[in-house]
Amino acid sequence: MIIRLSLRRTILPLAIGLLIALPALVVLGRSFTPIPPRVFTWTDWQVRQARTAYTAELSSLRRDAEALADLLNAPTPDPVQAQIVAEQIAARWQVGLSALVERRAVLMAAAQAVSDWAVGATPFDPAQQAVQAALRSLEEADDGLGAR
């Protein structure tokens, strides 16, 4: 069996592939290059991963806090929905990043306060204050990140 390769047939696709890959590598390199530019170390990579995880968890916490605010702003309280949302929040945030332990605790307390308000166990004001405290706490945590 004889295999013949034509240089003309292989060089053109190879050149096109390189022309596509080079700008993609430039974009990828710029997105991962630390500021100021220096060699990207293992520590830099771990910090980048931790920052990404922190941002993702903070976004999820904020979504849950907004869901609690929506429950409070509903025209009539729905005890079943409030109980389910509170249980989901409590189950979801049992573990997470250690940097957000206090934020998770404030959110779980707000979820419990909204649930208690929805069933009529407590007045509206403590639930509203708990949700506002959770939103404020998450906003402060977000401000600490900066624009990185």
Backbone as JSON Lines, residues from 0, in Angstrom:
{"i":0,"aa":"M","n":[0.85,-1.17,0.0],"ca":[0.0,0.0,0.0],"c":[0.9,1.23,0.0]}
{"i":1,"aa":"I","n":[0.66,2.1,-0.93],"ca":[1.47,3.3,-1.07],"c":[0.59,4.5,-0.75]}
{"i":2,"aa":"I","n":[1.09,5.35,0.11],"ca":[0.37,6.56,0.48],"c":[1.12,7.74,-0.1]}
{"i":3,"aa":"R","n":[0.42,8.52,-0.86],"ca":[1.04,9.69,-1.46],"c":[0.4,10.94,-0.88]}
{"i":4,"aa":"L","n":[1.24,11.82,-0.46],"ca":[0.76,13.1,0.06],"c":[1.18,14.19,-0.9]}
{"i":5,"aa":"S","n":[0.23,15.0,-1.23],"ca":[0.53,16.14,-2.09],"c":[0.76,17.35,-1.2]}
{"i":6,"aa":"L","n":[1.89,17.98,-1.37],"ca":[2.21,19.14,-0.56],"c":[1.22,20.27,-0.8]}
{"i":7,"aa":"R","n":[0.76,20.4,-2.03],"ca":[-0.21,21.45,-2.35],"c":[-1.54,21.23,-1.65]}
{"i":8,"aa":"R","n":[-1.94,19.98,-1.5],"ca":[-3.22,19.67,-0.88],"c":[-3.17,19.81,0.64]}
{"i":9,"aa":"T","n":[-2.04,19.63,1.24],"ca":[-1.95,19.69,2.7],"c":[-1.52,21.04,3.22]}
{"i":10,"aa":"I","n":[-0.79,21.81,2.44],"ca":[-0.27,23.09,2.94],"c":[-1.38,24.13,3.06]}
{"i":11,"aa":"L","n":[-2.33,24.15,2.15],"ca":[-3.41,25.14,2.21],"c":[-4.3,24.95,3.44]}
{"i":12,"aa":"P","n":[-4.8,23.75,3.72],"ca":[-5.6,23.59,4.95],"c":[-4.79,23.85,6.21]}
{"i":13,"aa":"L","n":[-3.51,23.47,6.19],"ca":[-2.66,23.72,7.34],"c":[-2.47,25.22,7.56]}
{"i":14,"aa":"A","n":[-2.26,25.96,6.5],"ca":[-2.1,27.42,6.6],"c":[-3.38,28.07,7.1]}
{"i":15,"aa":"I","n":[-4.51,27.64,6.6],"ca":[-5.79,28.19,7.04],"c":[-6.02,27.87,8.52]}
{"i":16,"aa":"G","n":[-5.7,26.65,8.92],"ca":[-5.84,26.27,10.32],"c":[-4.96,27.11,11.23]}
{"i":17,"aa":"L","n":[-3.74,27.39,10.81],"ca":[-2.85,28.23,11.6],"c":[-3.35,29.66,11.67]}
{"i":18,"aa":"L","n":[-3.9,30.17,10.57],"ca":[-4.42,31.53,10.57],"c":[-5.65,31.67,11.49]}
{"i":19,"aa":"I","n":[-6.38,30.61,11.66],"ca":[-7.53,30.64,12.57],"c":[-7.06,30.43,14.02]}
{"i":20,"aa":"A","n":[-6.1,29.54,14.23],"ca":[-5.66,29.21,15.58],"c":[-4.86,30.34,16.23]}
{"i":21,"aa":"L","n":[-4.08,31.06,15.45],"ca":[-3.24,32.1,16.02],"c":[-4.04,33.21,16.71]}
{"i":22,"aa":"P","n":[-5.06,33.81,16.07],"ca":[-5.84,34.83,16.78],"c":[-6.59,34.25,17.99]}
{"i":23,"aa":"A","n":[-7.02,33.0,17.89],"ca":[-7.71,32.38,19.03],"c":[-6.75,32.25,20.21]}
{"i":24,"aa":"L","n":[-5.52,31.88,19.95],"ca":[-4.54,31.77,21.02],"c":[-4.18,33.14,21.6]}
{"i":25,"aa":"V","n":[-4.16,34.17,20.77],"ca":[-3.89,35.52,21.25],"c":[-5.0,35.97,22.2]}
{"i":26,"aa":"V","n":[-6.25,35.76,21.81],"ca":[-7.38,36.14,22.66],"c":[-7.35,35.35,23.96]}
{"i":27,"aa":"L","n":[-7.09,34.07,23.88],"ca":[-7.01,33.24,25.08],"c":[-5.88,33.7,25.99]}
{"i":28,"aa":"G","n":[-4.75,34.01,25.42],"ca":[-3.61,34.46,26.2],"c":[-3.87,35.78,26.89]}
{"i":29,"aa":"R","n":[-4.53,36.69,26.2],"ca":[-4.82,37.99,26.81],"c":[-5.82,37.88,27.95]}
{"i":30,"aa":"S","n":[-6.75,36.94,27.85],"ca":[-7.74,36.81,28.92],"c":[-7.13,36.17,30.18]}
{"i":31,"aa":"F","n":[-6.05,35.41,30.04],"ca":[-5.44,34.77,31.19],"c":[-4.15,35.43,31.66]}
{"i":32,"aa":"T","n":[-3.68,36.43,30.96],"ca":[-2.43,37.09,31.36],"c":[-2.69,38.01,32.54]}
{"i":33,"aa":"P","n":[-1.92,37.85,33.61],"ca":[-2.11,38.73,34.78],"c":[-1.71,40.17,34.44]}
{"i":34,"aa":"I","n":[-2.22,41.08,35.24],"ca":[-1.88,42.5,35.05],"c":[-1.04,42.91,36.24]}
{"i":35,"aa":"P","n":[0.12,43.43,36.12],"ca":[0.9,43.66,34.91],"c":[1.37,42.33,34.31]}
{"i":36,"aa":"P","n":[1.66,42.31,33.01],"ca":[2.05,41.05,32.36],"c":[3.28,40.42,33.01]}
{"i":37,"aa":"R","n":[3.16,39.16,33.35],"ca":[4.26,38.39,33.91],"c":[3.94,36.92,33.69]}
{"i":38,"aa":"V","n":[4.84,36.07,34.04],"ca":[4.61,34.64,33.89],"c":[3.46,34.22,34.81]}
{"i":39,"aa":"F","n":[2.54,33.48,34.26],"ca":[1.36,33.02,34.99],"c":[1.75,31.82,35.84]}
{"i":40,"aa":"T","n":[1.78,31.99,37.15],"ca":[2.21,30.93,38.05],"c":[1.03,30.08,38.52]}
{"i":41,"aa":"W","n":[1.36,28.99,39.21],"ca":[0.32,28.13,39.77],"c":[-0.53,28.89,40.78]}
{"i":42,"aa":"T","n":[0.1,29.75,41.56],"ca":[-0.63,30.56,42.54],"c":[-1.6,31.51,41.84]}
{"i":43,"aa":"D","n":[-1.16,32.11,40.74],"ca":[-2.05,32.98,39.96],"c":[-3.26,32.2,39.47]}
{"i":44,"aa":"W","n":[-3.03,30.97,39.02],"ca":[-4.12,30.14,38.54],"c":[-5.09,29.81,39.67]}
{"i":45,"aa":"Q","n":[-4.58,29.48,40.85],"ca":[-5.44,29.17,41.98],"c":[-6.24,30.39,42.42]}
{"i":46,"aa":"V","n":[-5.62,31.56,42.4],"ca":[-6.33,32.79,42.75],"c":[-7.44,33.05,41.73]}
{"i":47,"aa":"R","n":[-7.14,32.82,40.48],"ca":[-8.16,33.03,39.42],"c":[-9.34,32.07,39.62]}
{"i":48,"aa":"Q","n":[-9.04,30.81,39.93],"ca":[-10.11,29.84,40.17],"c":[-10.93,30.22,41.4]}
{"i":49,"aa":"A","n":[-10.26,30.65,42.47],"ca":[-10.97,31.04,43.68],"c":[-11.85,32.26,43.43]}
{"i":50,"aa":"R","n":[-11.34,33.22,42.68],"ca":[-12.13,34.42,42.37],"c":[-13.35,34.05,41.52]}
{"i":51,"aa":"T","n":[-13.18,33.13,40.59],"ca":[-14.31,32.69,39.76],"c":[-15.36,31.99,40.61]}
{"i":52,"aa":"A","n":[-14.92,31.12,41.51],"ca":[-15.86,30.42,42.4],"c":[-16.57,31.41,43.32]}
{"i":53,"aa":"Y","n":[-15.84,32.39,43.83],"ca":[-16.41,33.42,44.71],"c":[-17.5,34.21,43.97]}
{"i":54,"aa":"T","n":[-17.19,34.61,42.76],"ca":[-18.15,35.38,41.97],"c":[-19.39,34.56,41.65]}
{"i":55,"aa":"A","n":[-19.2,33.29,41.31],"ca":[-20.33,32.42,40.99],"c":[-21.22,32.2,42.21]}
{"i":56,"aa":"E","n":[-20.61,31.93,43.36],"ca":[-21.41,31.72,44.57],"c":[-22.12,33.0,44.99]}
{"i":57,"aa":"L","n":[-21.45,34.13,44.87],"ca":[-22.06,35.4,45.22],"c":[-23.26,35.7,44.33]}
{"i":58,"aa":"S","n":[-23.15,35.37,43.04],"ca":[-24.28,35.57,42.12],"c":[-25.46,34.69,42.5]}
{"i":59,"aa":"S","n":[-25.18,33.45,42.88],"ca":[-26.26,32.55,43.3],"c":[-26.9,33.02,44.6]}
{"i":60,"aa":"L","n":[-26.11,33.5,45.53],"ca":[-26.65,34.05,46.77],"c":[-27.55,35.25,46.47]}
{"i":61,"aa":"R","n":[-27.11,36.09,45.56],"ca":[-27.9,37.28,45.21],"c":[-29.23,36.88,44.56]}
{"i":62,"aa":"R","n":[-29.2,35.85,43.7],"ca":[-30.46,35.38,43.08],"c":[-31.43,34.88,44.14]}
{"i":63,"aa":"D","n":[-30.9,34.15,45.13],"ca":[-31.77,33.65,46.2],"c":[-32.33,34.8,47.03]}
{"i":64,"aa":"A","n":[-31.51,35.81,47.31],"ca":[-32.0,36.97,48.07],"c":[-33.07,37.71,47.29]}
{"i":65,"aa":"E","n":[-32.9,37.82,45.99],"ca":[-33.91,38.48,45.16],"c":[-35.2,37.67,45.11]}
{"i":66,"aa":"A","n":[-35.07,36.34,45.15],"ca":[-36.28,35.49,45.2],"c":[-37.03,35.73,46.51]}
{"i":67,"aa":"L","n":[-36.3,35.9,47.61],"ca":[-36.95,36.22,48.88],"c":[-37.63,37.58,48.82]}
{"i":68,"aa":"A","n":[-36.97,38.54,48.2],"ca":[-37.57,39.87,48.06],"c":[-38.85,39.8,47.22]}
{"i":69,"aa":"D","n":[-38.83,38.97,46.19],"ca":[-40.04,38.8,45.36],"c":[-41.17,38.2,46.18]}
{"i":70,"aa":"L","n":[-40.85,37.25,47.06],"ca":[-41.88,36.68,47.93],"c":[-42.47,37.74,48.85]}
{"i":71,"aa":"L","n":[-41.62,38.62,49.35],"ca":[-42.1,39.69,50.24],"c":[-42.97,40.69,49.47]}
{"i":72,"aa":"N","n":[-42.63,40.94,48.22],"ca":[-43.35,41.93,47.44],"c":[-44.62,41.4,46.8]}
{"i":73,"aa":"A","n":[-44.89,40.11,46.96],"ca":[-46.12,39.53,46.41],"c":[-47.33,40.16,47.1]}
{"i":74,"aa":"P","n":[-48.43,40.31,46.37],"ca":[-49.6,40.94,46.98],"c":[-50.15,40.17,48.18]}
{"i":75,"aa":"T","n":[-50.11,38.86,48.12],"ca":[-50.53,38.04,49.26],"c":[-49.44,37.03,49.56]}
{"i":76,"aa":"P","n":[-49.16,36.79,50.82],"ca":[-48.11,35.82,51.15],"c":[-48.53,34.4,50.78]}
{"i":77,"aa":"D","n":[-47.6,33.65,50.24],"ca":[-47.83,32.25,49.89],"c":[-46.99,31.38,50.82]}
{"i":78,"aa":"P","n":[-47.6,30.84,51.9],"ca":[-46.83,30.11,52.89],"c":[-46.13,28.86,52.33]}
{"i":79,"aa":"V","n":[-46.78,28.19,51.4],"ca":[-46.19,26.96,50.85],"c":[-44.95,27.3,50.03]}
{"i":80,"aa":"Q","n":[-45.08,28.27,49.15],"ca":[-43.94,28.67,48.33],"c":[-42.8,29.21,49.2]}
{"i":81,"aa":"A","n":[-43.16,30.01,50.21],"ca":[-42.13,30.57,51.1],"c":[-41.41,29.46,51.85]}
{"i":82,"aa":"Q","n":[-42.14,28.46,52.31],"ca":[-41.52,27.35,53.02],"c":[-40.6,26.56,52.1]}
{"i":83,"aa":"I","n":[-41.05,26.3,50.88],"ca":[-40.22,25.55,49.92],"c":[-38.96,26.32,49.58]}
{"i":84,"aa":"V","n":[-39.09,27.61,49.31],"ca":[-37.92,28.44,48.97],"c":[-36.96,28.48,50.15]}
{"i":85,"aa":"A","n":[-37.47,28.64,51.36],"ca":[-36.61,28.68,52.55],"c":[-35.87,27.36,52.74]}
{"i":86,"aa":"E","n":[-36.55,26.24,52.53],"ca":[-35.91,24.94,52.67],"c":[-34.84,24.73,51.59]}
{"i":87,"aa":"Q","n":[-35.14,25.17,50.36],"ca":[-34.17,25.04,49.28],"c":[-32.92,25.88,49.57]}
{"i":88,"aa":"I","n":[-33.13,27.09,50.04],"ca":[-32.0,27.96,50.35],"c":[-31.16,27.36,51.48]}
{"i":89,"aa":"A","n":[-31.83,26.86,52.51],"ca":[-31.1,26.27,53.64],"c":[-30.31,25.04,53.19]}
{"i":90,"aa":"A","n":[-30.89,24.21,52.34],"ca":[-30.2,23.01,51.87],"c":[-29.04,23.36,50.93]}
{"i":91,"aa":"R","n":[-29.27,24.34,50.07],"ca":[-28.25,24.7,49.08],"c":[-27.02,25.33,49.72]}
{"i":92,"aa":"W","n":[-27.21,26.07,50.79],"ca":[-26.09,26.85,51.35],"c":[-25.54,26.28,52.65]}
{"i":93,"aa":"Q","n":[-25.68,24.99,52.87],"ca":[-25.04,24.36,54.02],"c":[-23.52,24.39,53.89]}
{"i":94,"aa":"V","n":[-23.04,24.27,52.68],"ca":[-21.6,24.31,52.41],"c":[-21.34,25.33,51.31]}
{"i":95,"aa":"G","n":[-20.12,25.82,51.29],"ca":[-19.72,26.79,50.28],"c":[-18.36,27.34,50.63]}
{"i":96,"aa":"L","n":[-18.01,28.42,49.99],"ca":[-16.71,29.05,50.24],"c":[-16.66,29.64,51.64]}
{"i":97,"aa":"S","n":[-15.53,29.48,52.29],"ca":[-15.39,29.99,53.65],"c":[-15.45,31.52,53.69]}
{"i":98,"aa":"A","n":[-15.1,32.17,52.59],"ca":[-15.14,33.63,52.56],"c":[-16.56,34.18,52.6]}
{"i":99,"aa":"L","n":[-17.54,33.33,52.3],"ca":[-18.94,33.79,52.26],"c":[-19.8,33.16,53.35]}
{"i":100,"aa":"V","n":[-19.19,32.64,54.4],"ca":[-19.94,31.99,55.48],"c":[-20.95,32.95,56.1]}
{"i":101,"aa":"E","n":[-20.52,34.16,56.43],"ca":[-21.42,35.12,57.07],"c":[-22.55,35.53,56.12]}
{"i":102,"aa":"R","n":[-22.24,35.68,54.84],"ca":[-23.28,36.06,53.87],"c":[-24.33,34.96,53.75]}
{"i":103,"aa":"R","n":[-23.86,33.7,53.76],"ca":[-24.82,32.59,53.68],"c":[-25.69,32.55,54.93]}
{"i":104,"aa":"A","n":[-25.11,32.79,56.09],"ca":[-25.88,32.76,57.34],"c":[-26.95,33.85,57.35]}
{"i":105,"aa":"V","n":[-26.59,35.04,56.87],"ca":[-27.57,36.14,56.81],"c":[-28.69,35.79,55.84]}
{"i":106,"aa":"L","n":[-28.35,35.17,54.71],"ca":[-29.37,34.79,53.73],"c":[-30.29,33.71,54.3]}
{"i":107,"aa":"M","n":[-29.73,32.73,55.0],"ca":[-30.58,31.67,55.57],"c":[-31.49,32.23,56.66]}
{"i":108,"aa":"A","n":[-30.99,33.19,57.42],"ca":[-31.84,33.83,58.44],"c":[-32.97,34.6,57.77]}
{"i":109,"aa":"A","n":[-32.67,35.26,56.66],"ca":[-33.7,36.0,55.92],"c":[-34.74,35.03,55.35]}
{"i":110,"aa":"A","n":[-34.28,33.9,54.86],"ca":[-35.22,32.9,54.32],"c":[-36.16,32.4,55.41]}
{"i":111,"aa":"Q","n":[-35.62,32.16,56.59],"ca":[-36.45,31.71,57.7],"c":[-37.43,32.81,58.12]}
{"i":112,"aa":"A","n":[-36.97,34.05,58.12],"ca":[-37.84,35.17,58.5],"c":[-38.99,35.33,57.5]}
{"i":113,"aa":"V","n":[-38.69,35.18,56.22],"ca":[-39.75,35.28,55.19],"c":[-40.73,34.13,55.35]}
{"i":114,"aa":"S","n":[-40.22,32.94,55.61],"ca":[-41.09,31.79,55.81],"c":[-41.99,31.99,57.03]}
{"i":115,"aa":"D","n":[-41.43,32.49,58.12],"ca":[-42.22,32.75,59.33],"c":[-43.28,33.82,59.07]}
{"i":116,"aa":"W","n":[-42.92,34.85,58.31],"ca":[-43.89,35.89,57.98],"c":[-45.02,35.34,57.12]}
{"i":117,"aa":"A","n":[-44.67,34.5,56.15],"ca":[-45.68,33.98,55.23],"c":[-46.71,33.1,55.94]}
{"i":118,"aa":"V","n":[-46.3,32.39,56.98],"ca":[-47.26,31.55,57.72],"c":[-47.96,32.33,58.82]}
{"i":119,"aa":"G","n":[-47.56,33.58,59.04],"ca":[-48.22,34.42,60.02],"c":[-47.61,34.37,61.4]}
{"i":120,"aa":"A","n":[-46.42,33.78,61.52],"ca":[-45.8,33.66,62.84],"c":[-45.14,34.96,63.3]}
{"i":121,"aa":"T","n":[-44.71,35.78,62.35],"ca":[-44.07,37.06,62.69],"c":[-44.63,38.15,61.79]}
{"i":122,"aa":"P","n":[-44.48,39.41,62.2],"ca":[-44.95,40.51,61.36],"c":[-44.06,40.71,60.13]}
{"i":123,"aa":"F","n":[-44.5,41.6,59.26],"ca":[-43.83,41.86,58.0],"c":[-42.47,42.54,58.2]}
{"i":124,"aa":"D","n":[-42.39,43.49,59.12],"ca":[-41.18,44.3,59.27],"c":[-39.91,43.48,59.56]}
{"i":125,"aa":"P","n":[-39.91,42.52,60.47],"ca":[-38.67,41.75,60.68],"c":[-38.24,40.98,59.43]}
{"i":126,"aa":"A","n":[-39.19,40.45,58.69],"ca":[-38.85,39.73,57.45],"c":[-38.25,40.69,56.43]}
{"i":127,"aa":"Q","n":[-38.86,41.86,56.3],"ca":[-38.35,42.85,55.36],"c":[-36.94,43.3,55.76]}
{"i":128,"aa":"Q","n":[-36.73,43.54,57.04],"ca":[-35.4,43.96,57.51],"c":[-34.36,42.86,57.28]}
{"i":129,"aa":"A","n":[-34.75,41.6,57.46],"ca":[-33.82,40.49,57.25],"c":[-33.41,40.38,55.78]}
{"i":130,"aa":"V","n":[-34.38,40.54,54.88],"ca":[-34.08,40.48,53.45],"c":[-33.21,41.67,53.04]}
{"i":131,"aa":"Q","n":[-33.52,42.85,53.56],"ca":[-32.69,44.02,53.26],"c":[-31.27,43.84,53.79]}
{"i":132,"aa":"A","n":[-31.14,43.25,54.96],"ca":[-29.8,42.99,55.52],"c":[-29.03,42.01,54.64]}
{"i":133,"aa":"A","n":[-29.73,40.99,54.13],"ca":[-29.08,40.01,53.25],"c":[-28.62,40.67,51.96]}
{"i":134,"aa":"L","n":[-29.5,41.48,51.37],"ca":[-29.13,42.16,50.12],"c":[-27.97,43.14,50.35]}
{"i":135,"aa":"R","n":[-28.02,43.84,51.45],"ca":[-26.94,44.79,51.77],"c":[-25.62,44.04,51.99]}
{"i":136,"aa":"S","n":[-25.68,42.93,52.69],"ca":[-24.48,42.13,52.95],"c":[-23.87,41.61,51.64]}
{"i":137,"aa":"L","n":[-24.71,41.16,50.73],"ca":[-24.23,40.65,49.45],"c":[-23.66,41.78,48.59]}
{"i":138,"aa":"E","n":[-24.28,42.95,48.69],"ca":[-23.76,44.1,47.95],"c":[-22.38,44.5,48.47]}
{"i":139,"aa":"E","n":[-22.21,44.46,49.78],"ca":[-20.89,44.77,50.38],"c":[-19.85,43.76,49.95]}
{"i":140,"aa":"A","n":[-20.23,42.48,49.88],"ca":[-19.3,41.45,49.44],"c":[-18.92,41.66,47.99]}
{"i":141,"aa":"D","n":[-19.87,42.1,47.18],"ca":[-19.61,42.37,45.77],"c":[-18.7,43.57,45.59]}
{"i":142,"aa":"D","n":[-18.86,44.58,46.45],"ca":[-18.02,45.77,46.38],"c":[-16.57,45.43,46.7]}
{"i":143,"aa":"G","n":[-16.36,44.42,47.53],"ca":[-15.0,44.03,47.9],"c":[-14.22,43.39,46.78]}
{"i":144,"aa":"L","n":[-14.92,42.92,45.75],"ca":[-14.23,42.26,44.65],"c":[-13.5,43.25,43.74]}
{"i":145,"aa":"G","n":[-14.04,44.41,43.57],"ca":[-13.42,45.35,42.63],"c":[-13.77,44.97,41.21]}
{"i":146,"aa":"A","n":[-13.05,45.5,40.26],"ca":[-13.35,45.28,38.84],"c":[-12.35,44.31,38.22]}
{"i":147,"aa":"R","n":[-12.02,43.26,38.9],"ca":[-11.03,42.32,38.36],"c":[-11.69,41.27,37.54]}
